[in-house]
Amino acid sequence: MSKSFSQAIKDSSTFIIAEIAQAHDGCLSTAHKYIDLVSKSGVDAVKFQTHIASAESTSREPWRVKMTTNDKSRYDYWKRMEFLPEEWIELRDHCVNSGLVFISSPFSVAAVELLNQLDVEVWKIASGEVGNIPMIEAMLITKKPIILSTGLSTIREIDSLVNLIRGKEVDVTVLQCTSEYPCPAKMVGLNLLREFIERWNCRVGISDHSGTIFPSIASVALGAKVIEVHVTASRDAGGVDGSSSVTPEELSQLVTGVRFIEASMANRLDKGTLSESAAKMKQIFGRSLVASRDLVVGHVMTREDLAFKKPGGGLSWAQLDLVLGKKLNRNIFKDEPLLSDLVDGGNK
């Protein structure tokens, strides 16, 4: 069972969100199939987008990318992406029963009211909605945590919104996001994570559109506590966000990578001493002073009588003085370890 967002905050683990968004293309059964797909990956949450066309758009809204001729306008597209309240309940329950947190980005006050009735536990403000103050104020009334994407915001605009949210004593997470689809490596902006932490002293993360798993895994080492990636059933499936999404297989790899980095960062190593396993390994791969040939009792040891070979456990090269110029107190054979008790006081 995946952890809730509040649990992730409490234990400081990374909260991983699989964004389905409009990959379902308005088909309820496809939306359910996506929940099943991502539930096997180990993510913590599934995120949709809740569009109510009449509350968010007009017929004059331009297309970002027109993927189909079926929709005459952007408004018609949003209308086709709508689900009925009872269908949203089905999707929420499917997520919960699959051990996933249900999240959906609202795009209007009406969408906030609908999602609040579904008891969503955290709000996600999409990059394009940072100026939608009426909607954000409706979120703030609920006192639920807010995750803020910053893809279309300047630092000053984020400052203003973070101050607004904190002024209402609401928890905020700021995500670095670049609204490029797909986002090239040079535009990911991992450097901003540290800057965000220093500037706002808050939880940070990344909403990645690169279509790869690399930024998400790297972000954990830089302090990210929330990761969001778009998911597509197959890159051959197309869709408006297909090129900026990861596949279910890649999503599983992403989760594995994030958890590995988390564990490696949570457990500090002390290089002042070796662990028991490393000490044993050092003996296997180390080297010891040994006889380079058969030698007889009474022989005075010279540099030519010595070799330095595996395994370890005997005298090190730094301990040459313990045997050089010393007299053997018994016969030894080639490759036999030269221990200090094999020599006498060293009289020549």
Phi, psi and omega in degrees: 000128181287157180279156174282169178296320180295325176293321179297320177298317184292315183266003175062026177271162182282129180264117187253123183248128173263115182270116176271324178052236180258020180299339179285346178056034176084005182260118183298316181296325177293322177300318178295321178297323178295321177300316179297320181298310186281341181295339181275353188272339183096008177291166181267331187213156171246137179236131173253188170231132182256106181251131172236098193308314185293339183264348185235344190221165171234172181292349181270356182296127180282160177281142165280304174220122178269108186266346186213154176269358182292331182256118182289330181222166176298322177302316179298324179296312179299322179299319180289337179278354182290147168240150176289157179308318180292332177287323174297324177298318178301314182294317178300312182296323178297317178299309182300315180291343177264006180078024182243145173282133178269124176227145173213133178284123175276157178231018178193164175299321179299323179291323176299315180297319178296312182291327178295326175293338178271002178062039173301143185264347180210144178263146173239120176265117180290157184305322183281357185253009184297337178265002182274072186297318178303319179292317181295321177297324177295325175294315185297330179300328183284342181068012179280151180302152181236134171253125187246120173271144190239021188299333182241028184236145170274167178303317181297321179293321178293319176308310183299317183287321177298319178295321178297314181295314181292331178297337177262011178057044178249138179292137182228140171240131182253124181256129168290130182213135173244120185275065173236138188228098359280162181270123178289159184305319185291351181250002184296319175077039179299333179300335184287341181299312178297319180297319178298316180300315181292324185284318186244354180049052184225174175291138180232170178189196183221137169249106193257135178240023184284342185077015178229173179263354190293311181300322182296315181294316180296326184297331181297321179292343181258005175109003180296136178241353175224131179233134178229128176226146174283148181236139174232142180299325179197141178293341176285346182287345180073217182094159187296330182249013184303317183287343181253016183246162173255157178276166177303322179295317178294325178298318177298319177296321179299312180299315179300316180296317180298314181294326178295313180296319177303310182296321182291329180277333183282339183249104183280138178258145177254111180276003176291331178225160177267146174292165181301318181292322179292324179296320178293319180295322180297324179293323180291314185268353178284182181228155180229155173289127179227165177287135179279349181198172175293136181227149185254160179304139180091349180294136177270123189287133176239173180298326181292342180277357188247144170227162182235104189225163174286153001272178176279191179106342178260209179285140178274171178298330179290349182256023179307321184297343179287342182236330181297131180077002179263156184261133179292140178260004172197167176292145172225159184254161177306137179073003177285135179302139178264101178262155185298336181279002178272352182240156178267208184292351174095016179289131180275000000 
